[in-house]
Amino acid sequence: MAGIPASVSLSGLSSGINWKDMVKQIMASESQPLNALQGQQAVANGKQQVYTSLEGNLQGLQTAAESLRQYGGGALDTVKAVSSDDSVAAASAKPGALSGGVSLDVQALATEARASSGPGVYSSAATTSSAPVVSGKQGLAGGSFDPSASLSSESGAFAAKPGGSGTITVNGKEIRWTDSDSLGDVLARINASGAGVVAKIGSDGTVTLTGAQSGANASITLGESSGSLLEALGMEPGRTAGSVPHTFDPTAPLASQAKFLGTPVTAGRVTINGVGFDIDPTKQSLNDILHSFNDNGVGVQGMFDVTDGQLQFMSKDQGAKARLELGAVGDSSNFLSAFKVGDVTPGQDALVSVNGGPAQSLSSNTTDALLPGASIALKSLGQATVSVGPSGDSAADAVQQFVDSYNTTVKAVAAKLDETPPNHTKKVDPLAPVNPDELNAPPTLQGAFIGDSLLQQTSDTLADQVIGGLNGGNGLSLAQMGLTMVGNGPDQPQTLKFDKNAFTAALASNPQAVHAAISAPKTGLADRMNTALQGLLDPTNGSYALGIKGQTDELNDLNGQIREMQARLNDRQSRLQDQYSNLEATLGAMKAQGQSIAGTMATLASAA
């Protein structure tokens, strides 16, 4: 039998006593003060987390209240602009815009100054993309070939005999045939094979295969594994590709595109709105040159339309004063003439009649001059009415945000204040062995906030601000604006309920009273709430800053105590283990001595 390794400790091997369990029981009993400290640590840490979470909820509520309490730019002051016909005139309101309206008759739209090239730069050198085509030998049997007759009966029409049977492949599709098939049968099989090819025979006896797709990626690949049908038709195995269009490429150097222009572009300088640009057709593409115009701040936009090959220039400004000057005396490049750029068409002002008055000239289709506080974009000719007024929806959304933040916060606070503590009424038998796992059970936060002063202060503060506005002290009650307090059952907090329709109706009929009830300094709901929250949330002396700091200080103190106590317990456990280990060794030695003496006595007795 193998011996026991020296590194393995068998508790009680000599004494018959499981001293490791004894040490565990002793340490479990002596660790109870440590467990209590760790429980306090867990509670303090949990409280700190809850305070921090509630602080975040309160900050959200403060943000919502701040939005409502501001005059001249707050949520209640939001306005909107409405057009009777957005296709004629679209409108948007600016913060603080005054209510009002105008009737517009758009008689002309402002335009940019423009110039464009003549006919597109596409010339006879341009081609269109095509599908791949494979044609057989023309004029089988001088055009008298019968495609419905069997191949064997028409064998004299072929320059080479097709054979008795065979297999060809068209784009990987196998087409089998015999000399009893007609050529029409074979072509029909090709068309039905899914090879993407249309096969037909012309009136002159020419067989053609045409691809269903066009371009360089389209192709027809023919093969023949047996028979000589392709040779008989005058076709060869292999791949035939379609063609790509050859057109003017605005990304290639201009020198390489000379064939598309009536006159090649020469190197030199061209002037745009008084600014000179150097052109090198061997290095610069049309796009390069247009980018240099567009990005240089000269107030001009150059564009090339690849669909019709036309080059266009337009001023970035609109109206009669828009500037577009192309070319100047002394220009050394023929860039403009090579692209046949024509004369400049001046821009024109918009003409708008306001409320039936004489037409006004506007240099742009977007203007703030027609209705104070509103930006109007003219879209087309016609009539439209633009009006600016309170945006009930935006204001209602802001109130709803306030209500949601309030309800979220009071529910979170109530959930902790009303939390039922765990049941600790279990009877314990004082004579039963100690269970270390029960002594070291993890602590719980459940019920730790019952009577918590910070949470109770929060609950009372929030409720006081809302209840203070329910009586309508400012002439309009919260209920008349759609705000009411509702209960949610026993032991549940009262929350706010919001009626959006009632609010928007009150705002439309009496906006001053709604502003007073919600936004008035010191008396309005939002202002009172904001002031109360400042006392809770001040980063230095606010209740939550102090509460969180208190938990932090307590945690630091507990952490120090736990470290010291853990060190003492570790030392105590080490000493106990040494004591019992030494005892075990002593008892083992005594047992060995006893066995040795007994053996000696037995030997002496036997000898006698």
C-alpha positions as CSV (number, residue, x, y, z in Angstrom):
1,M,0.0,0.0,0.0
2,A,1.3,3.4,-0.9
3,G,2.3,5.7,1.9
4,I,0.5,9.0,2.7
5,P,2.3,12.0,1.3
6,A,3.9,14.3,3.9
7,S,2.0,17.3,2.5
8,V,-1.4,15.7,3.2
9,S,-2.7,16.3,6.8
10,L,-5.2,13.8,8.1
11,S,-7.1,15.4,11.0
12,G,-7.5,13.0,14.0
13,L,-5.5,10.1,12.5
14,S,-3.8,9.5,15.8
15,S,-6.2,11.0,18.2
16,G,-9.4,10.0,16.6
17,I,-10.6,13.7,16.9
18,N,-11.6,15.7,13.8
19,W,-9.8,18.9,15.0
20,K,-10.3,20.7,11.7
21,D,-14.0,20.7,12.2
22,M,-13.4,21.9,15.8
23,V,-11.3,24.8,14.5
24,K,-14.0,25.6,12.0
25,Q,-16.7,25.7,14.7
26,I,-14.5,27.8,17.0
27,M,-13.7,30.3,14.2
28,A,-17.4,30.5,13.1
29,S,-18.4,31.4,16.6
30,E,-15.6,33.9,17.0
31,S,-16.3,35.5,13.6
32,Q,-19.7,36.7,14.5
33,P,-18.5,40.2,15.4
34,L,-16.8,40.3,11.9
35,N,-20.0,39.1,10.3
36,A,-21.9,41.9,12.0
37,L,-19.4,44.5,10.7
38,Q,-19.7,43.1,7.2
39,G,-23.4,43.3,7.5
40,Q,-23.2,46.9,8.4
41,Q,-20.7,47.4,5.5
42,A,-23.2,45.9,3.1
43,V,-26.0,48.1,4.4
44,A,-23.9,51.2,4.2
45,N,-22.8,50.4,0.7
46,G,-26.4,49.6,-0.4
47,K,-27.7,52.8,1.1
48,Q,-25.0,54.8,-0.8
49,Q,-26.1,53.1,-4.1
50,V,-29.7,53.8,-3.4
51,Y,-29.0,57.5,-2.5
52,T,-27.0,57.9,-5.7
53,S,-29.7,56.3,-7.8
54,L,-32.4,58.6,-6.3
55,E,-30.1,61.6,-6.7
56,G,-30.1,60.8,-10.4
57,N,-33.9,60.6,-10.5
58,L,-34.2,64.0,-8.7
59,Q,-31.7,65.5,-11.2
60,G,-34.0,64.4,-14.1
61,L,-37.0,65.9,-12.3
62,Q,-35.0,69.1,-11.8
63,T,-34.2,69.3,-15.5
64,A,-37.8,68.9,-16.4
65,A,-38.8,71.6,-13.9
66,E,-36.1,73.9,-15.2
67,S,-37.5,73.6,-18.7
68,L,-41.0,74.6,-17.6
69,R,-40.0,77.5,-15.4
70,Q,-38.1,79.6,-17.9
71,Y,-39.8,82.5,-19.5
72,G,-39.1,83.5,-23.1
73,G,-37.5,80.3,-24.3
74,G,-38.8,77.7,-21.9
75,A,-41.0,74.7,-22.9
76,L,-44.2,76.7,-22.3
77,D,-43.0,79.4,-24.7
78,T,-42.5,77.0,-27.6
79,V,-44.2,78.2,-30.7
80,K,-44.8,76.6,-34.1
81,A,-45.3,77.9,-37.6
82,V,-48.0,76.4,-39.9
83,S,-48.4,76.9,-43.6
84,S,-51.7,76.3,-45.4
85,D,-49.7,74.9,-48.4
86,D,-46.1,73.6,-47.7
87,S,-45.6,73.1,-51.4
88,V,-45.8,76.9,-51.9
89,A,-44.3,78.1,-48.7
90,A,-42.9,76.1,-45.8
91,A,-42.3,77.7,-42.4
92,S,-40.6,77.2,-39.1
93,A,-40.8,79.3,-36.0
94,K,-37.9,80.5,-33.9
95,P,-37.9,80.5,-30.0
96,G,-39.8,83.6,-28.7
97,A,-41.6,84.3,-32.0
98,L,-44.7,86.3,-31.6
99,S,-48.1,85.0,-32.6
100,G,-49.4,86.2,-35.9
101,G,-49.9,85.4,-39.6
102,V,-49.5,86.5,-43.2
103,S,-51.1,85.7,-46.5
104,L,-48.6,85.2,-49.3
105,D,-48.9,85.3,-53.0
106,V,-45.6,84.0,-54.5
107,Q,-45.3,85.4,-58.0
108,A,-41.7,84.5,-58.8
109,L,-39.0,82.4,-57.2
110,A,-35.4,83.6,-56.7
111,T,-32.9,81.9,-59.0
112,E,-29.2,81.5,-59.2
113,A,-27.1,82.9,-62.0
114,R,-26.4,79.9,-64.4
115,A,-24.3,78.9,-67.4
116,S,-24.0,75.5,-69.1
117,S,-22.2,73.8,-71.9
118,G,-23.7,73.2,-75.2
119,P,-24.5,69.7,-76.5
120,G,-23.1,66.9,-74.2
121,V,-19.5,66.0,-74.5
122,Y,-20.5,62.6,-75.8
123,S,-19.3,62.3,-79.4
124,S,-19.3,59.6,-82.1
125,A,-16.5,57.9,-80.1
126,A,-19.1,57.0,-77.4
127,T,-20.7,53.6,-77.5
128,T,-23.4,51.8,-75.4
129,S,-22.9,48.6,-73.6
130,S,-23.9,45.4,-75.5
131,A,-24.7,41.8,-74.9
132,P,-22.3,39.0,-76.0
133,V,-23.2,37.5,-79.4
134,V,-21.9,34.4,-81.1
135,S,-22.8,33.9,-84.8
136,G,-22.5,30.8,-86.9
137,K,-21.5,30.5,-90.6
138,Q,-23.8,32.6,-92.6
139,G,-26.2,31.1,-95.2
140,L,-26.5,27.4,-94.4
141,A,-27.4,25.8,-97.8
142,G,-27.7,29.2,-99.3
143,G,-30.6,30.1,-97.1
144,S,-32.7,27.1,-98.1
145,F,-31.9,25.2,-94.9
146,D,-35.0,23.8,-93.2
147,P,-34.6,24.1,-89.4
148,S,-37.6,21.8,-88.7
149,A,-36.1,18.9,-90.6
150,S,-33.8,16.3,-89.0
151,L,-30.1,17.1,-88.9
152,S,-29.4,13.9,-90.9
153,S,-31.8,14.9,-93.7
154,E,-30.1,18.3,-93.9
155,S,-26.5,17.2,-93.5
156,G,-25.6,18.5,-97.0
157,A,-26.2,22.0,-95.8
158,F,-23.3,21.9,-93.4
159,A,-19.7,22.5,-94.3
160,A,-18.8,19.8,-91.8
161,K,-20.9,16.8,-90.8
162,P,-22.2,17.1,-87.2
163,G,-22.1,13.4,-86.6
164,G,-24.8,11.0,-85.3
165,S,-25.1,12.5,-81.8
166,G,-23.2,14.6,-79.3
167,T,-23.3,17.1,-76.4
168,I,-22.5,20.8,-76.4
169,T,-22.4,23.1,-73.3
170,V,-23.7,26.6,-73.2
171,N,-22.7,28.6,-70.1
172,G,-22.2,25.3,-68.3
173,K,-25.6,23.8,-69.4
174,E,-25.4,20.5,-71.3
175,I,-27.4,20.2,-74.5
176,R,-27.7,16.7,-75.9
177,W,-28.7,16.0,-79.5
178,T,-28.9,13.2,-82.1
179,D,-29.1,13.4,-85.9
180,S,-32.9,12.7,-85.7
181,D,-33.3,16.1,-83.9
182,S,-33.9,19.1,-86.0
183,L,-31.8,22.2,-85.6
184,G,-34.9,23.9,-84.3
185,D,-35.2,21.2,-81.5
186,V,-31.6,21.9,-80.5
187,L,-32.1,25.7,-80.4
188,A,-35.2,25.3,-78.3
189,R,-33.3,23.2,-75.8
190,I,-30.7,25.9,-75.5
191,N,-33.4,28.5,-74.8
192,A,-35.1,26.3,-72.2
193,S,-31.8,25.3,-70.5
194,G,-31.5,28.4,-68.2
195,A,-28.1,29.3,-69.7
196,G,-29.1,32.9,-70.1
197,V,-28.9,32.8,-73.9
198,V,-31.3,33.3,-76.7
199,A,-30.7,31.0,-79.7
200,K,-32.3,31.6,-83.1
201,I,-31.7,31.1,-86.8
202,G,-32.2,34.0,-89.2
203,S,-33.9,33.9,-92.6
204,D,-30.5,33.7,-94.2
205,G,-29.6,30.6,-92.3
206,T,-27.4,32.3,-89.8
207,V,-27.5,30.8,-86.2
208,T,-26.9,33.3,-83.4
209,L,-26.6,33.0,-79.7
210,T,-27.3,36.3,-77.8
211,G,-26.7,36.8,-74.1
212,A,-29.6,38.0,-71.9
213,Q,-27.3,40.4,-70.0
214,S,-25.1,43.3,-71.3
215,G,-21.7,44.6,-70.3
216,A,-18.2,43.3,-69.8
217,N,-19.3,40.9,-67.1
218,A,-21.9,39.2,-69.4
219,S,-20.5,36.4,-71.5
220,I,-21.3,33.2,-73.5
221,T,-19.1,30.2,-73.0
222,L,-19.4,27.3,-75.5
223,G,-18.0,23.8,-75.2
224,E,-18.4,20.5,-77.0
225,S,-17.6,17.1,-75.3
226,S,-18.8,14.9,-78.3
227,G,-20.0,15.3,-81.8
228,S,-19.2,18.2,-84.2
229,L,-22.3,20.3,-84.1
230,L,-20.4,23.6,-83.3
231,E,-18.0,23.1,-86.2
232,A,-21.0,22.3,-88.5
233,L,-22.6,25.6,-87.4
234,G,-19.4,27.5,-87.9
235,M,-18.9,28.2,-84.1
236,E,-15.9,27.7,-82.0
237,P,-15.7,26.7,-78.3
238,G,-14.6,29.5,-75.9
239,R,-15.8,32.6,-74.2
240,T,-17.3,35.7,-75.8
241,A,-17.9,38.8,-73.6
242,G,-20.2,41.7,-74.0
243,S,-18.9,45.3,-74.4
244,V,-18.8,48.3,-72.0
245,P,-19.9,51.8,-73.0
246,H,-17.1,54.2,-73.9
247,T,-18.0,57.7,-72.7
248,F,-16.4,60.8,-71.2
249,D,-14.8,59.9,-67.9
250,P,-14.8,63.0,-65.5
251,T,-12.3,61.2,-63.2
252,A,-9.6,60.7,-65.9
253,P,-7.0,63.3,-66.9
254,L,-8.6,65.7,-69.5
255,A,-5.8,64.9,-72.0
256,S,-7.0,61.3,-72.2
257,Q,-10.5,62.4,-72.9
258,A,-9.7,64.6,-75.9
259,K,-11.7,62.4,-78.3
260,F,-14.9,63.4,-76.6
261,L,-14.4,67.1,-77.0
262,G,-14.5,69.2,-80.1
263,T,-11.3,70.9,-79.0
264,P,-8.8,69.4,-76.5
265,V,-8.3,71.4,-73.3
266,T,-5.0,73.3,-73.2
267,A,-2.9,74.0,-70.2
268,G,-3.0,77.5,-68.7
269,R,-5.2,79.7,-66.5
270,V,-9.0,80.2,-66.3
271,T,-10.7,82.8,-64.2
272,I,-13.9,82.2,-62.2
273,N,-15.5,85.2,-60.4
274,G,-12.2,87.1,-60.6
275,V,-10.0,84.2,-59.2
276,G,-7.5,82.5,-61.5
277,F,-7.1,78.7,-61.5
278,D,-4.2,76.9,-63.2
279,I,-5.2,73.9,-65.4
280,D,-2.9,71.0,-66.4
281,P,-4.9,68.6,-68.6
282,T,-2.2,65.9,-68.3
283,K,-2.7,65.7,-64.5
284,Q,-6.1,67.0,-63.7
285,S,-9.5,65.5,-64.4
286,L,-12.7,67.5,-64.9
287,N,-13.7,66.5,-61.3
288,D,-10.4,67.8,-60.0
289,I,-10.9,71.2,-61.6
290,L,-14.5,71.5,-60.5
291,H,-13.5,70.7,-56.9
292,S,-10.9,73.5,-57.0
293,F,-13.6,75.9,-58.1
294,N,-16.2,74.7,-55.6
295,D,-13.8,74.6,-52.6
296,N,-12.1,77.9,-53.1
297,G,-14.8,80.2,-51.8
298,V,-15.5,82.0,-55.1
299,G,-19.2,81.5,-54.7
300,V,-19.7,79.2,-57.6
301,Q,-20.8,75.6,-57.9
302,G,-19.6,73.6,-60.9
303,M,-21.3,70.3,-61.8
304,F,-21.0,67.7,-64.5
305,D,-24.1,65.5,-65.3
306,V,-22.9,62.1,-66.5
307,T,-26.4,61.2,-67.8
308,D,-26.3,63.9,-70.5
309,G,-22.7,65.0,-70.6
310,Q,-23.5,68.6,-69.7
311,L,-21.3,70.9,-67.7
312,Q,-23.1,73.5,-65.5
313,F,-22.1,76.4,-63.4
314,M,-24.3,78.3,-60.9
315,S,-23.8,80.9,-58.3
316,K,-24.2,79.9,-54.7
317,D,-26.3,83.0,-54.0
318,Q,-29.7,83.7,-55.4
319,G,-31.3,86.8,-56.7
320,A,-30.5,89.6,-59.2
321,K,-27.2,90.4,-57.5
322,A,-25.9,86.8,-57.6
323,R,-22.4,86.8,-59.1
324,L,-21.3,84.4,-61.8
325,E,-18.4,85.6,-64.0
326,L,-16.7,83.0,-66.2
327,G,-13.4,83.8,-67.9
328,A,-11.4,87.0,-68.2
329,V,-9.2,88.8,-70.6
330,G,-5.8,87.1,-70.5
331,D,-7.0,83.6,-69.7
332,S,-4.5,81.2,-71.3
333,S,-6.5,77.9,-71.1
334,N,-9.4,77.2,-73.5
335,F,-11.2,75.2,-70.7
336,L,-14.5,77.0,-71.1
337,S,-14.6,77.0,-74.9
338,A,-13.5,73.4,-75.1
339,F,-16.6,72.5,-73.1
340,K,-18.6,75.0,-75.1
341,V,-19.8,76.8,-72.0
342,G,-22.4,79.4,-73.1
343,D,-23.3,82.8,-71.8
344,V,-24.4,83.5,-68.2
345,T,-28.1,83.7,-67.4
346,P,-28.4,86.3,-64.6
347,G,-30.3,85.3,-61.4
348,Q,-33.6,86.9,-60.5
349,D,-35.2,88.0,-57.2
350,A,-38.3,86.4,-55.7
351,L,-41.5,88.4,-55.9
352,V,-44.0,88.0,-53.1
353,S,-47.1,89.9,-52.3
354,V,-47.9,90.1,-48.5
355,N,-51.5,90.4,-47.3
356,G,-52.6,91.7,-50.8
357,G,-50.0,94.5,-50.9
358,P,-47.5,95.3,-53.7
359,A,-45.0,92.6,-54.6
360,Q,-41.8,92.6,-52.6
361,S,-38.4,91.7,-54.1
362,L,-36.4,89.1,-52.1
363,S,-32.9,88.0,-53.0
364,S,-33.4,84.5,-51.6
365,N,-36.2,81.9,-51.4
366,T,-35.5,81.6,-47.7
367,T,-36.4,84.7,-45.6
368,D,-37.1,85.9,-42.1
369,A,-38.5,89.2,-43.3
370,L,-42.1,88.3,-44.1
371,L,-43.2,87.3,-40.5
372,P,-41.2,88.3,-37.4
373,G,-39.8,85.2,-35.6
374,A,-40.5,82.9,-38.5
375,S,-38.3,81.5,-41.3
376,I,-40.2,81.0,-44.5
377,A,-38.9,78.9,-47.5
378,L,-40.6,79.7,-50.8
379,K,-41.1,76.5,-52.8
380,S,-43.3,77.3,-55.8
381,L,-45.7,79.9,-57.3
382,G,-49.1,80.2,-55.6
383,Q,-50.9,81.4,-52.5
384,A,-50.4,80.2,-48.9
385,T,-51.1,81.5,-45.4
386,V,-48.4,81.2,-42.7
387,S,-49.4,81.5,-39.0
388,V,-47.3,81.4,-35.8
389,G,-48.8,80.4,-32.5
390,P,-48.2,78.4,-29.2
391,S,-47.1,74.8,-29.8
392,G,-49.5,73.0,-27.4
393,D,-47.9,69.7,-28.3
394,S,-44.4,70.7,-27.4
395,A,-45.5,72.3,-24.1
396,A,-47.6,69.2,-23.3
397,D,-44.6,67.0,-24.0
398,A,-42.6,69.0,-21.5
399,V,-45.3,68.7,-18.8
400,Q,-45.6,65.0,-19.5
401,Q,-41.8,64.7,-19.0
402,F,-42.1,66.5,-15.7
403,V,-45.0,64.2,-14.6
404,D,-43.1,61.1,-15.6
405,S,-40.0,62.2,-13.8
406,Y,-42.0,63.0,-10.7
407,N,-43.9,59.7,-10.6
408,T,-40.7,57.7,-11.2
409,T,-39.0,59.4,-8.3
410,V,-41.9,59.2,-5.7
411,K,-42.4,55.5,-6.6
412,A,-38.7,54.7,-6.1
413,V,-38.7,56.5,-2.8
414,A,-41.9,54.9,-1.5
415,A,-40.7,51.4,-2.6
416,K,-37.8,51.7,-0.2
417,L,-39.6,53.5,2.7
418,D,-42.4,50.9,2.6
419,E,-40.2,47.8,2.1
420,T,-41.1,45.0,4.5
421,P,-38.0,43.7,6.4
422,P,-37.2,39.9,6.3
423,N,-38.7,37.5,8.8
424,H,-36.2,36.8,11.6
425,T,-38.6,35.0,13.9
426,K,-37.1,31.5,13.3
427,K,-36.7,29.6,16.6
428,V,-33.1,28.4,17.4
429,D,-32.2,25.4,19.5
430,P,-29.4,26.6,21.8
431,L,-28.1,23.0,22.2
432,A,-27.9,22.3,18.5
433,P,-24.5,22.5,16.8
434,V,-23.5,25.8,15.3
435,N,-24.0,25.9,11.5
436,P,-21.2,28.2,10.2
437,D,-23.1,28.7,6.9
438,E,-26.0,30.3,8.9
439,L,-23.7,32.4,10.9
440,N,-22.1,33.7,7.7
441,A,-25.4,34.2,5.7
442,P,-25.2,37.2,3.5
443,P,-26.9,40.3,4.9
444,T,-29.9,41.9,3.1
445,L,-30.9,45.5,2.6
446,Q,-34.6,44.6,2.7
447,G,-36.3,46.9,5.1
448,A,-33.1,49.0,5.8
449,F,-34.8,52.2,4.7
450,I,-37.9,52.1,6.9
451,G,-37.9,55.5,8.6
452,D,-34.9,56.7,6.7
453,S,-34.8,60.5,7.3
454,L,-33.4,61.4,3.8
455,L,-36.0,59.4,1.9
456,Q,-38.8,60.7,4.2
457,Q,-37.6,64.3,3.6
458,T,-37.6,63.6,-0.2
459,S,-41.1,62.2,-0.1
460,D,-42.5,65.1,1.9
461,T,-40.7,67.8,-0.2
462,L,-42.0,66.5,-3.5
463,A,-45.6,66.1,-2.3
464,D,-45.6,69.6,-0.7
465,Q,-44.7,71.3,-4.0
466,V,-47.5,69.6,-6.0
467,I,-50.1,70.0,-3.3
468,G,-49.3,73.7,-3.0
469,G,-50.6,74.2,-6.6
470,L,-53.8,72.2,-6.4
471,N,-55.9,75.0,-5.0
472,G,-55.2,77.4,-7.9
473,G,-53.7,80.1,-5.9
474,N,-52.5,81.8,-9.1
475,G,-56.0,81.9,-10.6
476,L,-55.8,78.6,-12.4
477,S,-55.6,75.3,-10.6
478,L,-53.5,72.4,-11.7
479,A,-56.6,70.3,-12.1
480,Q,-57.9,72.9,-14.7
481,M,-54.7,72.3,-16.6
482,G,-55.1,68.6,-16.6
483,L,-52.9,67.8,-13.6
484,T,-54.3,65.8,-10.7
485,M,-53.0,63.7,-7.8
486,V,-54.2,60.1,-7.7
487,G,-53.8,57.4,-5.2
488,N,-52.6,53.9,-6.2
489,G,-54.0,51.8,-3.3
490,P,-53.1,51.2,0.3
491,D,-49.4,51.9,1.1
492,Q,-48.9,53.3,-2.3
493,P,-47.7,56.9,-3.1
494,Q,-49.8,59.5,-4.7
495,T,-48.7,60.2,-8.2
496,L,-49.5,62.8,-10.8
497,K,-52.0,62.2,-13.7
498,F,-51.8,64.3,-16.8
499,D,-54.6,65.1,-19.2
500,K,-52.9,66.4,-22.4
501,N,-56.2,67.5,-24.0
502,A,-57.2,69.6,-21.0
503,F,-53.8,71.1,-20.9
504,T,-53.6,72.1,-24.5
505,A,-57.1,73.6,-24.3
506,A,-56.1,75.7,-21.3
507,L,-52.9,76.8,-22.9
508,A,-54.8,77.9,-26.1
509,S,-57.5,79.7,-24.2
510,N,-55.5,81.3,-21.4
511,P,-51.8,81.0,-21.9
512,Q,-51.0,83.7,-19.4
513,A,-52.8,81.8,-16.6
514,V,-51.0,78.5,-17.5
515,H,-47.6,80.3,-17.4
516,A,-48.5,81.8,-14.0
517,A,-49.6,78.5,-12.5
518,I,-46.5,76.6,-13.8
519,S,-43.7,79.1,-14.4
520,A,-44.3,82.1,-12.2
521,P,-41.3,82.9,-9.9
522,K,-41.7,81.6,-6.3
523,T,-45.4,80.6,-6.9
524,G,-45.4,78.5,-10.0
525,L,-45.3,74.7,-9.7
526,A,-42.0,74.3,-11.7
527,D,-40.3,77.2,-9.9
528,R,-41.3,75.9,-6.4
529,M,-40.1,72.4,-7.4
530,N,-36.8,73.7,-8.7
531,T,-36.1,75.6,-5.5
532,A,-37.0,72.6,-3.3
533,L,-34.8,70.3,-5.4
534,Q,-31.8,72.7,-5.1
535,G,-32.0,72.1,-1.3
536,L,-31.8,68.4,-1.9
537,L,-29.3,68.4,-4.7
538,D,-26.8,71.2,-3.9
539,P,-23.4,69.5,-4.6
540,T,-21.9,70.8,-1.3
541,N,-24.5,71.2,1.3
542,G,-27.5,69.4,-0.3
543,S,-29.2,66.6,1.6
544,Y,-28.1,64.0,-0.9
545,A,-24.5,65.2,-1.0
546,L,-24.3,65.0,2.8
547,G,-26.2,61.7,2.9
548,I,-23.8,60.1,0.4
549,K,-20.8,61.5,2.2
550,G,-22.1,60.1,5.5
551,Q,-22.3,56.6,4.0
552,T,-18.8,57.0,2.5
553,D,-17.4,58.0,5.9
554,E,-19.1,55.1,7.5
555,L,-17.8,52.7,4.9
556,N,-14.3,53.9,5.4
557,D,-14.5,53.4,9.2
558,L,-16.1,49.9,8.8
559,N,-13.5,48.9,6.2
560,G,-10.7,49.7,8.7
561,Q,-12.4,47.8,11.5
562,I,-13.0,44.8,9.2
563,R,-9.3,44.7,8.2
564,E,-8.1,44.8,11.8
565,M,-10.6,42.1,12.9
566,Q,-9.8,39.9,10.0
567,A,-6.1,40.0,10.7
568,R,-6.8,39.0,14.4
569,L,-9.0,36.1,13.3
570,N,-6.5,34.9,10.8
571,D,-3.8,34.9,13.5
572,R,-6.2,33.1,15.9
573,Q,-7.0,30.4,13.3
574,S,-3.3,29.9,12.6
575,R,-2.5,29.4,16.3
576,L,-5.4,26.9,16.8
577,Q,-4.3,24.9,13.8
578,D,-0.7,24.8,15.1
579,Q,-1.9,23.8,18.6
580,Y,-4.0,20.9,17.3
581,S,-1.4,19.8,14.8
582,N,1.2,19.7,17.6
583,L,-1.2,17.8,19.8
584,E,-1.8,15.3,17.0
585,A,1.9,14.8,16.5
586,T,2.5,14.3,20.3
587,L,-0.3,11.7,20.5
588,G,1.1,10.0,17.4
589,A,4.5,9.7,19.0
590,M,3.0,8.4,22.3
591,K,1.1,5.8,20.4
592,A,4.2,4.7,18.5
593,Q,6.1,4.4,21.8
594,G,3.3,2.4,23.3
595,Q,3.3,0.0,20.4
596,S,7.1,-0.3,20.6
597,I,7.0,-1.1,24.4
598,A,4.2,-3.6,23.8
599,G,6.3,-5.3,21.1
600,T,9.4,-5.5,23.4
601,M,7.3,-7.0,26.3
602,A,5.9,-9.6,24.0
603,T,9.4,-10.5,22.8
604,L,10.6,-10.9,26.4
605,A,7.7,-13.0,27.4
606,S,8.2,-15.3,24.5
607,A,11.9,-15.7,25.3
608,A,11.2,-16.6,28.9
